[in-house]
C-alpha cells in the first residue's frame, strides 16, 4: 500500500544525512557510523485499562545512524538515527540530537555526553477494535517529542589508518508522552573515522 507520508519522511531522512555528512566532512574531526539496540521503557497512560497497561512495556529493536563531532577534549556532537522498530512491531522512529561532548584526547578515548533533540515515531493508526497489542503499537506511535539524552562510551581511534572502533551507551528521556515520561536505553557499536 502506498503511503505518501513514508515517502516524504524517507526523502527528509536522506536529505538530512547528506547535509550532515557534507557539513561534518568540512569541519568535524570525527564521524561514527553505528548500529545498536534500543529498548523503550513502559509508557504511562493514565486512562489505560489494566489489560492495556500490561502491554505498554516497550520491546527492544535495532537502531542505526551517524554521529559527527568536533573538538579535542571539549566539543560538540550531532547525531542522526533511524529505528525500524521502536517499542512495538510496526512503529518506526527518526531521531536527531545535539550534544556537548567531553572526551580524553588520544588513541584510547573514554567520553561522556549530554544534550537534547527530538524523536519522531510513526506507525499504525489507532485501531477501531480493542486488541491490546494493536492499541499498544499505536500508543508508541506518538509523533514528534522533545528528548534529553545522556551517556558515555569509549573510542579506540586510528587502529587502521583513520579507522577505529567505538562502544556507546545512552539514556533518553521524553518528558511528555501520553501525560507521562518515556525512558529509553540505547547501546551501540560503531566504526570511528578520525581526521
SVG drawing of the C-alpha trace seen along z (x, -y; Angstrom):
<svg xmlns="http://www.w3.org/2000/svg" viewBox="-14 -23 61 31">
<polyline fill="none" stroke="black" stroke-width="0.4" points="0.0,0.0 1.4,-3.4 1.8,-5.9 2.8,-9.4 3.9,-10.2 6.5,-7.4 8.0,-8.7 8.2,-12.2 9.9,-11.0 12.4,-8.9 13.3,-12.0 13.7,-14.2 15.8,-11.5 18.1,-11.0 18.4,-14.8 19.3,-15.3 22.0,-12.5 23.5,-14.1 23.5,-17.6 25.0,-16.5 27.6,-14.3 28.7,-17.2 28.8,-19.7 30.8,-17.3 33.4,-16.5 34.1,-20.2 34.6,-21.0 34.5,-18.0 37.2,-15.8 35.3,-12.6 32.5,-10.5 31.0,-7.4 28.7,-5.2 26.9,-2.9 24.4,-0.1 22.7,0.6 19.8,1.9 17.2,-0.5 14.8,0.5 12.0,-1.9 10.6,-1.6 7.0,-1.4 4.5,-4.0 2.4,-5.6 -1.0,-6.3 -3.4,-7.4 -6.6,-6.2 -5.3,-2.7 -7.1,0.3 -5.2,3.0 -5.0,5.3 -3.7,2.4 -1.3,1.2 0.4,4.6 1.1,4.4 2.5,0.9 6.0,2.2 8.5,1.4 10.3,4.1 13.9,4.0 14.6,3.0 17.6,2.1 18.8,-1.4 21.5,-2.7 22.9,-6.2 25.8,-8.5 27.4,-10.9 29.6,-13.8 31.8,-15.7 34.4,-18.4 36.7,-19.1 39.7,-17.6 38.7,-17.5 35.5,-19.5 33.4,-19.5 30.0,-19.2 28.3,-16.2 25.4,-15.9 23.5,-12.6 21.0,-11.3 19.5,-7.9 16.7,-5.7 15.0,-2.8 12.9,-0.4 11.2,0.9 10.6,-1.4 8.9,0.1 6.5,2.3 6.3,4.0 5.2,1.6 6.4,-1.5 9.4,-3.4 11.5,-6.3 13.7,-9.1 15.9,-10.9 18.3,-13.9 20.3,-15.2 22.9,-17.9 25.2,-17.2 28.1,-18.5 31.0,-16.0 33.8,-15.7 36.4,-13.2 40.0,-12.2 42.4,-13.0 44.5,-10.2 44.1,-6.8 42.0,-5.3 39.3,-7.9 36.6,-7.4 33.9,-10.1 30.7,-11.4 28.0,-13.3 24.6,-15.0 22.3,-17.1 18.8,-17.4 17.0,-16.8 13.8,-15.1 12.4,-11.7 9.6,-11.3 7.7,-8.0 5.1,-6.8 3.3,-3.5 -0.2,-2.0 -3.2,-4.2 -5.2,-3.9 -7.4,-0.8 -11.2,-0.7 -11.2,2.8 -10.0,3.3 -7.0,5.6 -4.4,4.6 -1.4,5.4 -2.5,3.2 -3.5,0.4 -0.1,0.6 1.7,0.4 -0.4,-2.7 0.4,-4.2 4.2,-4.1 3.4,-6.0 3.2,-9.3 4.6,-11.7 7.4,-14.2 8.6,-14.7 11.4,-16.6 14.1,-14.4 17.0,-14.7 19.9,-12.3 23.0,-11.4 25.6,-8.7 29.1,-7.8 31.4,-5.2 34.9,-4.6 36.6,-5.1 39.7,-3.3 41.0,-5.6 43.2,-5.0 43.6,-1.3 43.9,-1.0 44.8,-4.4 41.9,-6.7 39.6,-3.8 38.8,-2.9 36.1,-1.3 33.7,-2.6 31.2,-1.4 28.5,-3.6 25.6,-3.5 23.0,-6.3 19.8,-7.0 16.9,-9.1 14.1,-10.8 11.0,-12.0 9.1,-14.1 5.7,-14.5 4.4,-11.2 0.8,-10.4 0.8,-12.5 3.9,-10.7 7.7,-10.2 9.2,-7.6 12.7,-6.5 14.8,-4.7 18.2,-2.9 20.4,-2.5 23.7,-0.5 25.7,-0.7 28.9,0.3 30.4,-1.6 33.2,-2.4 35.1,-5.6 36.7,-7.7 39.1,-10.4 40.8,-13.1"/>
</svg>
